[in-house]
């Protein structure tokens, strides 16, 4: 079974599974940093700030697409400032001596909490957040007892977040608008993104930030490291934590995970 699973994950996605070119990073013009042998592509996975649902002790009162809490808004501002003014250094690897992370591209999921977080980062770094549908959270937009919830529509996103780039293939009635995603579906989705990172994007001389979710980060790392879910093992991330993964055509290196040095202890959630 394990061999079958890994074989399935190693297969390239079918054409219908590929992201729309509007939000595919493979179209980004390269920028020459003159860094010699530096890895072609650096990926920074950033979990969104604390959401309203993150403050709940159980499912009672849960929202289908929650905004950031007050703490989450403070976290988002702090991670935005950190990305703008601090170094992308890693203690066990090469150092970056430039001011700020030098990000080239900023992606986010279409969940409200990621749009809130990415907007703060975009304002501070001068980058335009772009929605990447496939980095959404496990299960999508859902509430107990509801069959198919729409999620934000392109019109709603453009009204609330005018600086966010909306993919051209987003449904007019809502980016989700389907039943709750199953575990099999989110595992396959993480596999598609992992495949894209290792093939279509690994050659890019870019620093790419993706504002995403704790569940999806776990799924993506499991796909990269293990070819799928890891029985009994997992990856855990705090709100607005940063993970760095370097890619080239030979493979990838996880440089660090769950970095929250931009947060004071009372804001680590």
VENURLIN-V330892 format. One record per backbone hydrogen bond with DSSP energy under -0.5 kcal/mol. CO is the residue of the C=O (numbers start at 1). NH is the residue of the N-H. If there is no record, write none. Layout:
co/nh
CO/NH
CO/NH
//
This chain:
co/nh
1/5
2/6
3/7
4/8
5/9
6/10
7/11
8/11
14/17
14/18
15/18
20/23
21/24
23/25
24/27
25/28
31/33
35/38
40/206
41/247
42/208
43/45
43/245
44/46
44/210
45/47
45/243
46/212
47/240
48/240
50/69
51/55
52/55
53/56
59/62
63/66
64/142
66/113
67/52
69/73
70/74
71/75
72/76
73/77
74/78
75/79
76/80
77/81
78/82
79/83
80/84
81/85
82/86
83/101
90/93
94/90
95/97
100/88
105/209
106/130
107/211
108/132
111/114
111/115
112/116
113/117
114/118
115/119
116/120
117/121
118/122
119/123
120/124
121/125
122/126
127/129
128/106
129/165
130/108
131/133
132/135
133/136
137/140
139/181
140/142
141/149
143/146
147/180
149/177
149/178
150/176
152/175
153/157
154/158
155/159
156/160
157/161
161/164
164/166
165/131
167/170
171/154
171/174
178/149
182/186
183/187
184/188
185/189
186/190
187/191
188/192
189/193
190/194
191/195
192/196
193/197
194/198
195/199
196/201
201/204
204/206
205/31
206/42
206/208
207/104
207/105
208/44
209/107
210/46
210/212
211/109
212/48
213/217
214/218
215/219
216/220
217/221
218/222
219/223
220/224
221/225
222/226
222/227
222/228
223/227
229/231
230/233
238/241
241/47
242/259
243/45
244/255
244/256
245/43
246/253
247/41
248/251
251/248
253/246
253/255
256/244
259/242
260/263
264/267
265/268
267/269
//
